[in-house]
Amino acid sequence: MDIEKNIQLLKQNVPEGVRIIAVSKTRTLEEMEIAYNLGLRDFGENKVQEFEAKYDSFHQDVRWHIIGHLQRNKVKYIAGKVFLIHSVDSIRLLKEIESQYEKINQCARILIQINIGREESKSGILIEELEELIKEVELCRFVKVHGLMAIIPKGEEARNRQYFRNMKEVFEGFKLKKINNLSMEYLSMGMSGDFGEAIKEGSNMVRIGEGIFGKRINNNNL
Ligand SMILES: *Cc1c(COP(=O)(O)O)cnc(C)c1O
């Protein structure tokens, strides 16, 4: 098992100030333990059921990140338990998060997922839908937006960098505006294959699965 080596190498390649999310979907608690012991405290899951099982059996001091498409009927199971929901991609989902967090009287921390490559198969909102979503965010009492997330189309470096650059521009543009319930802190972009490019273009949160834990066997997602 090379998890230790992978993490040491990753830490050399990721500057301070860029947060590493260990994407632990499909991985065992034993594998996650190795990452934990090397100091990683941010773990990303894309399935609510898997998250719930791990939440109960893993260390209590980790920050959990929901990174996959989130169904509205699953929000109640994660409310109050996660550090950050990366994948908010509709007004209906936003409203469900608001209502579930109201019940527990807590504030949800979310990112808005942008479908920057305009791929039909991918979730995330289109850039032109962002303003409408943010109008709804401003009305919320139990949700705060902390930034943006994107999964870019598979492609070669120059095009990847263009997508990352577009995201950074949107991110910076909103930083200048004063918007209720919104502060652009996290720009979550870059995965095992392209995190270097993402960081060069301004990412401060990378989501790394295979680059830490090795190839996924049951790889239904992505
Ligand atoms: C699986 C996944 C990742 C990690 O992908 P790797 O290629 O294994 O690094 C990142 N982001 C999301 C949303 C994912 O579902």
The ligand as an ORCA input file, in Angstrom:
! r2SCAN-3c Opt
* xyz 0 1
  C     -14.346     11.054     -7.043
  C     -14.330     12.527     -7.013
  C     -13.129     13.239     -6.911
  C     -11.771     12.582     -6.841
  O     -11.412     12.059     -8.072
  P      -9.940     11.410     -8.252
  O      -9.758     11.369     -9.709
  O      -9.999     10.052     -7.627
  O      -8.985     12.298     -7.564
  C     -13.191     14.627     -6.861
  N     -14.362     15.281     -6.920
  C     -15.544     14.629     -7.016
  C     -16.798     15.425     -7.079
  C     -15.567     13.234     -7.068
  O     -16.751     12.604     -7.171
*
